[in-house]
């Protein structure tokens, strides 16, 4: 992994967190207990802190910038972008979705793949939003995706325990 300071700020990575060797983590970034950061993720905390809370996961190719907060056991899917926004506990941002400045994805809410959450949007808890711009599609009673964070804690432990470079 690339850990780099910026303007005197250094990333903090909890000892139980998993950060893939290809991830890039710059500046004011805090990666919490049992959080995971997967291949080719960029966490660039140069104009606002990025916080990954306990058990959260940021999947392959995702980019977080300028003051993003990912709540406990929340998931940011492959190639997603979260820019100066908040993803609350056990929420999910789908693959290639974008969540823009000052937006909040509520607890246990889901943003559909390839969707755009426009600036300042508040996604209600336990709802599915999708589209460009993202609109509420339905209420979620109990989604299995709310537990993706638990699955990724286990998967990160497996990667830590069994992966080795082969080159």
Secondary structure, DSSP 4 states (H G I P E B T S, - for coil): -EEE-BTTB--EE-TT-EE-TT-EEEEEEEE-TT-EE-TT-EEEEEEEEEEE-TT-EE-TT-EEESS-EE-TT-EE-TT-EEES-EE-TT-EE-TT-EE-TT-EE-TT-EE-TT-EE-TT-EEPTTEEEETBTTEEEEE-SS-GGGGHHHHHHHHHHHHHHH-----
